[in-house]
Amino acid sequence: MGLERHEPVAGDVPVEAILARHTARRAIYVGPIVIALAWLFRGPEGALAATLGVAIVVGNFLLSGAILS
């Protein structure tokens, strides 16, 4: 009968969740650098804003990966 339009080809492997976790792992290395640079250029308020921004981006990646899987 063929493949349906929304039928996964590779089986039940949650590819989106895996990609989201791998991207979030990279934030462990990049996040502190972004926060430190924000601290240098904008002070404690900048570091707080950068921390919040990194947390929102990582959370968005993880949530979208979980929803799409």
N, C-alpha and C positions, 0 to 999 in steps of 0.2 A: 504494500500500500504506500510505502514511502515515508519520509520524515514529515512530521507535522511542523508547523512554523515555529512553535515555541518549545519543541522537544529538545532537550539537551543532547548533544552529539557525543560528548565524552563520558556520559554516564552521570553518576551522582556526585562528582567531585565539585566542591564549592569553590570554583575558580575565583570568583569575585572576592570572597572572604579571604582567600589565601593572598591575593594581591593587596588587599587592604591591610592585612597584618604585616606583610613585607614592607609596605610603604610606611606604616606606623613605626616599625622598627628603625627605619632610617631617621625618624624624628628624634630618636634617642641621641643620635650624634649631631644632628643639625640644630635641634631645639636649644640646647645650652649655648651654642655659638650665637644664635639669633638673640637670645635673651641677654647675653653678655654685651653684645653690640648695642642693643637697646639701652642697657644700663649705662654704657659709656656715653652715648650721644644724648639720651633723654633723662637719665637719672632713674631713681626707683620707680617713678610712675611709668616710665617707658618699659622698664623690665616687667612690671606687673601686666602692662598691656600686651607685651610680647608673649608672656607666659599664657595669658588668657587666649591669645590668638593661636598659639601652637596647640593648646589643649582643644580648642574648637575644631581646628583643622584635622587633628588626629582623631577626635571623636566622630567627626563627619565621615572620614574615611572608613572607620570601623563600623559605624552604623549603616552606611550605604552598602558596604560589603556584606553585612549580615542580612540586610533587606533583600539584596539582589540574589543571594544564594538560596 
